[in-house]
């Protein structure tokens, strides 16, 4: 996508570059004298959030939560995409690999405003929308966790895919927590911009709220996994308990049947007229006594 001027007024110009090519990077370097190393950072899909200064260029590299559903959740690029923000004198340049919600929403906010703005204000607006993207992701993960919890405890399901869903949920929540934690330093550097203290406090508070949400989510998921495994163990123990009781019933009568199935010549009981019925009666008495004993012990 070519370099696009999203917004312009008497005191500000916002240039956006989506999916930049080598020619785009060369143009930005020559036209705005941006260090090539900073431009290269915007191309690395797994680069961590950070803040740097180079001359009159202030560079923020932030990451926005994405709604893409990845099969594997191994790196931060599986749950987020990066946005490079370059701040010059009266110019803000944003560089990103794909279409992002923060750019679209900020553009809508500016289109509805009739006042001139400042590049630092736009950077703040983008950052607030980025934090909101993580807030929305936290809400979505909470809803997913509640659904899984209801299926486990209310619907009494015990499918193997539940533990897979919980593991995936834990991985996604952990990666989001990592991104937000690493973003602390970059968010803190907004105090260097020409912004009001209240605006900076709002951004930091929003970031802290989202971090707290994901910390709470991580704890809840871990507890839910532990409860799910405990419930699975309990059900397995119930099955083993039933099998053990049946084994107690049949062990003595199996012993009797095996004893009299040896067919030795010198076994007087084999020639008893009603020995067969005596043996069946003895087996029945043993089973009844075992049943009464198990009931009294509340097995």
LOKOL-131064 format. One record per residue (C-alpha): residue number from 1; residue in three letters; y, z, x. Coordinates in steps of 0.25 Angstrom, whole numbers, plus 5000, padded with zeros to 4 digits. Example, Ala and Ser with C-alpha at 12.3 -4.5 7.8 and 13.67 -1.06 7.14 Angstrom:
BEGIN
NODE  1  ALA  4982  5031  5049
NODE  2  SER  4996  5029  5055
REM end
This chain:
BEGIN
NODE  1  UNK  5000  5000  5000
NODE  2  UNK  5014  4996  5006
NODE  3  UNK  5024  5006  5009
NODE  4  UNK  5031  5010  4997
NODE  5  UNK  5045  5017  4994
NODE  6  UNK  5042  5026  4983
NODE  7  UNK  5056  5033  4981
NODE  8  UNK  5070  5031  4987
NODE  9  UNK  5083  5037  4984
NODE  10  UNK  5096  5040  4992
NODE  11  UNK  5090  5051  5000
NODE  12  UNK  5075  5048  5001
NODE  13  UNK  5065  5037  5002
NODE  14  UNK  5050  5039  4999
NODE  15  UNK  5040  5029  5006
NODE  16  UNK  5025  5029  5002
NODE  17  UNK  5014  5023  5010
NODE  18  UNK  5000  5022  5003
NODE  19  UNK  4988  5018  5012
NODE  20  UNK  4996  5015  5024
NODE  21  UNK  4993  5003  5033
NODE  22  UNK  4995  5002  5048
NODE  23  UNK  5007  4993  5045
NODE  24  UNK  5013  5004  5036
NODE  25  UNK  5011  5015  5046
NODE  26  UNK  5018  5006  5057
NODE  27  UNK  5030  5004  5047
NODE  28  UNK  5031  5019  5045
NODE  29  UNK  5031  5021  5059
NODE  30  UNK  5041  5011  5063
NODE  31  UNK  5050  5012  5051
NODE  32  UNK  5051  5027  5050
NODE  33  UNK  5047  5031  5064
NODE  34  UNK  5035  5040  5059
NODE  35  UNK  5025  5044  5070
NODE  36  UNK  5012  5036  5070
NODE  37  UNK  5004  5048  5072
NODE  38  UNK  5010  5054  5059
NODE  39  UNK  5007  5041  5052
NODE  40  UNK  4993  5041  5057
NODE  41  UNK  4991  5055  5051
NODE  42  UNK  4993  5049  5037
NODE  43  UNK  4981  5039  5039
NODE  44  UNK  4971  5050  5042
NODE  45  UNK  4964  5053  5029
NODE  46  UNK  4959  5067  5034
NODE  47  UNK  4972  5071  5040
NODE  48  UNK  4976  5086  5037
NODE  49  UNK  4990  5090  5031
NODE  50  UNK  5001  5092  5041
NODE  51  UNK  5015  5091  5044
NODE  52  UNK  5022  5085  5056
NODE  53  UNK  5036  5081  5061
NODE  54  UNK  5039  5069  5070
NODE  55  UNK  5054  5068  5072
NODE  56  UNK  5061  5066  5059
NODE  57  UNK  5048  5064  5052
NODE  58  UNK  5041  5075  5044
NODE  59  UNK  5027  5072  5041
NODE  60  UNK  5018  5079  5030
NODE  61  UNK  5003  5075  5029
NODE  62  UNK  4998  5081  5016
NODE  63  UNK  4985  5079  5008
NODE  64  UNK  4984  5077  4993
NODE  65  UNK  4972  5080  4984
NODE  66  UNK  4965  5068  4979
NODE  67  UNK  4957  5066  4966
NODE  68  UNK  4947  5057  4973
NODE  69  UNK  4933  5062  4972
NODE  70  UNK  4926  5061  4985
NODE  71  UNK  4911  5063  4986
NODE  72  UNK  4912  5070  5000
NODE  73  UNK  4922  5081  5002
NODE  74  UNK  4922  5082  5017
NODE  75  UNK  4937  5080  5021
NODE  76  UNK  4951  5083  5016
NODE  77  UNK  4952  5068  5013
NODE  78  UNK  4941  5069  5003
NODE  79  UNK  4950  5077  4994
NODE  80  UNK  4964  5074  4998
NODE  81  UNK  4973  5062  5003
NODE  82  UNK  4984  5064  5013
NODE  83  UNK  4999  5060  5012
NODE  84  UNK  5008  5059  5023
NODE  85  UNK  5023  5062  5021
NODE  86  UNK  5034  5058  5031
NODE  87  UNK  5047  5063  5029
NODE  88  UNK  5059  5057  5036
NODE  89  UNK  5074  5058  5034
NODE  90  UNK  5075  5052  5020
NODE  91  UNK  5061  5046  5019
NODE  92  UNK  5048  5051  5015
NODE  93  UNK  5035  5043  5018
NODE  94  UNK  5022  5046  5012
NODE  95  UNK  5009  5040  5017
NODE  96  UNK  4995  5041  5010
NODE  97  UNK  4982  5034  5010
NODE  98  UNK  4980  5033  4995
NODE  99  UNK  4988  5035  4982
NODE  100  UNK  4992  5050  4980
NODE  101  UNK  4996  5058  4968
NODE  102  UNK  5007  5065  4976
NODE  103  UNK  5014  5052  4979
NODE  104  UNK  5013  5047  4965
NODE  105  UNK  5017  5060  4958
NODE  106  UNK  5029  5062  4968
NODE  107  UNK  5034  5047  4965
NODE  108  UNK  5034  5050  4950
NODE  109  UNK  5042  5063  4952
NODE  110  UNK  5052  5056  4960
NODE  111  UNK  5053  5044  4950
NODE  112  UNK  5057  5054  4940
NODE  113  UNK  5068  5061  4948
NODE  114  UNK  5082  5056  4948
NODE  115  UNK  5087  5064  4960
NODE  116  UNK  5086  5060  4975
NODE  117  UNK  5076  5067  4983
NODE  118  UNK  5072  5070  4997
NODE  119  UNK  5060  5066  5005
NODE  120  UNK  5057  5080  5007
NODE  121  UNK  5057  5082  4992
NODE  122  UNK  5047  5071  4990
NODE  123  UNK  5038  5077  5001
NODE  124  UNK  5038  5090  4993
NODE  125  UNK  5035  5083  4980
NODE  126  UNK  5023  5076  4987
NODE  127  UNK  5018  5089  4992
NODE  128  UNK  5019  5096  4979
NODE  129  UNK  5011  5085  4972
NODE  130  UNK  5001  5086  4983
NODE  131  UNK  4999  5101  4981
NODE  132  UNK  4998  5098  4966
NODE  133  UNK  4986  5088  4969
NODE  134  UNK  4978  5100  4976
NODE  135  UNK  4982  5109  4964
NODE  136  UNK  4976  5098  4954
NODE  137  UNK  4964  5097  4963
NODE  138  UNK  4962  5112  4963
NODE  139  UNK  4963  5112  4947
NODE  140  UNK  4953  5101  4947
NODE  141  UNK  4943  5108  4956
NODE  142  UNK  4945  5121  4948
NODE  143  UNK  4941  5114  4935
NODE  144  UNK  4929  5108  4942
NODE  145  UNK  4925  5121  4947
NODE  146  UNK  4926  5127  4933
NODE  147  UNK  4917  5116  4927
NODE  148  UNK  4906  5118  4937
NODE  149  UNK  4907  5134  4935
NODE  150  UNK  4906  5131  4920
NODE  151  UNK  4894  5122  4922
NODE  152  UNK  4887  5133  4931
NODE  153  UNK  4889  5145  4923
NODE  154  UNK  4892  5141  4908
NODE  155  UNK  4883  5129  4907
NODE  156  UNK  4873  5135  4917
NODE  157  UNK  4870  5123  4925
NODE  158  UNK  4864  5124  4938
NODE  159  UNK  4864  5109  4943
NODE  160  UNK  4864  5106  4958
NODE  161  UNK  4876  5097  4956
NODE  162  UNK  4885  5110  4953
NODE  163  UNK  4884  5115  4967
NODE  164  UNK  4887  5101  4972
NODE  165  UNK  4900  5101  4964
NODE  166  UNK  4904  5115  4968
NODE  167  UNK  4902  5111  4983
NODE  168  UNK  4911  5098  4981
NODE  169  UNK  4921  5107  4974
NODE  170  UNK  4921  5117  4985
NODE  171  UNK  4923  5106  4996
NODE  172  UNK  4934  5099  4988
NODE  173  UNK  4941  5113  4986
NODE  174  UNK  4939  5116  5001
NODE  175  UNK  4945  5103  5006
NODE  176  UNK  4957  5105  4997
NODE  177  UNK  4959  5119  5002
NODE  178  UNK  4959  5114  5016
NODE  179  UNK  4969  5103  5013
NODE  180  UNK  4979  5113  5007
NODE  181  UNK  4977  5123  5018
NODE  182  UNK  4980  5113  5029
NODE  183  UNK  4992  5108  5021
NODE  184  UNK  4999  5122  5022
NODE  185  UNK  5006  5118  5035
NODE  186  UNK  5011  5105  5029
NODE  187  UNK  5016  5111  5016
NODE  188  UNK  5023  5122  5024
NODE  189  UNK  5031  5112  5032
NODE  190  UNK  5038  5107  5020
NODE  191  UNK  5048  5119  5023
NODE  192  UNK  5053  5109  5034
NODE  193  UNK  5058  5099  5023
NODE  194  UNK  5071  5099  5016
NODE  195  UNK  5066  5106  5004
NODE  196  UNK  5070  5119  4996
NODE  197  UNK  5062  5131  4999
NODE  198  UNK  5057  5132  4984
NODE  199  UNK  5051  5118  4985
NODE  200  UNK  5043  5122  4998
NODE  201  UNK  5039  5135  4991
NODE  202  UNK  5034  5127  4979
NODE  203  UNK  5026  5118  4988
NODE  204  UNK  5020  5129  4996
NODE  205  UNK  5016  5137  4983
NODE  206  UNK  5009  5125  4977
NODE  207  UNK  5001  5123  4990
NODE  208  UNK  4998  5138  4990
NODE  209  UNK  4993  5138  4976
NODE  210  UNK  4984  5126  4978
NODE  211  UNK  4978  5132  4990
NODE  212  UNK  4976  5145  4982
NODE  213  UNK  4969  5137  4971
NODE  214  UNK  4959  5130  4981
NODE  215  UNK  4956  5143  4988
NODE  216  UNK  4953  5149  4974
NODE  217  UNK  4945  5137  4971
NODE  218  UNK  4937  5138  4984
NODE  219  UNK  4933  5152  4981
NODE  220  UNK  4929  5149  4966
NODE  221  UNK  4920  5137  4971
NODE  222  UNK  4914  5146  4981
NODE  223  UNK  4911  5157  4971
NODE  224  UNK  4906  5146  4961
NODE  225  UNK  4896  5141  4971
NODE  226  UNK  4891  5155  4974
NODE  227  UNK  4889  5158  4960
NODE  228  UNK  4882  5144  4957
NODE  229  UNK  4872  5147  4969
NODE  230  UNK  4870  5161  4964
NODE  231  UNK  4868  5156  4950
NODE  232  UNK  4858  5146  4955
NODE  233  UNK  4851  5157  4963
NODE  234  UNK  4850  5165  4950
NODE  235  UNK  4844  5154  4942
NODE  236  UNK  4834  5152  4953
NODE  237  UNK  4830  5167  4954
NODE  238  UNK  4828  5166  4939
NODE  239  UNK  4818  5155  4940
NODE  240  UNK  4811  5162  4952
NODE  241  UNK  4811  5175  4943
NODE  242  UNK  4804  5168  4932
NODE  243  UNK  4794  5161  4941
NODE  244  UNK  4791  5175  4948
NODE  245  UNK  4788  5181  4934
NODE  246  UNK  4778  5170  4931
NODE  247  UNK  4772  5172  4944
NODE  248  UNK  4770  5187  4942
NODE  249  UNK  4763  5184  4928
NODE  250  UNK  4754  5174  4934
NODE  251  UNK  4751  5180  4948
NODE  252  UNK  4741  5191  4943
NODE  253  UNK  4734  5182  4933
NODE  254  UNK  4733  5171  4943
NODE  255  UNK  4727  5181  4953
NODE  256  UNK  4716  5185  4942
NODE  257  UNK  4713  5170  4939
NODE  258  UNK  4712  5167  4954
NODE  259  UNK  4703  5179  4956
NODE  260  UNK  4693  5175  4945
NODE  261  UNK  4694  5161  4949
NODE  262  UNK  4687  5163  4963
NODE  263  UNK  4673  5162  4956
NODE  264  UNK  4665  5171  4965
NODE  265  UNK  4651  5174  4961
NODE  266  UNK  4652  5189  4961
NODE  267  UNK  4663  5190  4951
NODE  268  UNK  4658  5199  4940
NODE  269  UNK  4670  5196  4931
NODE  270  UNK  4666  5182  4930
NODE  271  UNK  4654  5185  4922
NODE  272  UNK  4661  5194  4912
NODE  273  UNK  4659  5189  4898
NODE  274  UNK  4674  5191  4894
NODE  275  UNK  4680  5191  4908
NODE  276  UNK  4688  5178  4906
NODE  277  UNK  4695  5185  4894
NODE  278  UNK  4697  5198  4902
NODE  279  UNK  4704  5191  4913
NODE  280  UNK  4713  5183  4903
NODE  281  UNK  4717  5197  4897
NODE  282  UNK  4720  5203  4910
NODE  283  UNK  4729  5191  4914
NODE  284  UNK  4736  5193  4901
NODE  285  UNK  4738  5208  4903
NODE  286  UNK  4744  5206  4917
NODE  287  UNK  4754  5195  4912
NODE  288  UNK  4758  5204  4900
NODE  289  UNK  4760  5216  4910
NODE  290  UNK  4768  5208  4920
NODE  291  UNK  4777  5203  4908
NODE  292  UNK  4779  5217  4903
NODE  293  UNK  4782  5222  4918
NODE  294  UNK  4792  5210  4920
NODE  295  UNK  4799  5213  4907
NODE  296  UNK  4801  5228  4910
NODE  297  UNK  4806  5224  4924
NODE  298  UNK  4816  5214  4917
NODE  299  UNK  4811  5203  4926
REM end
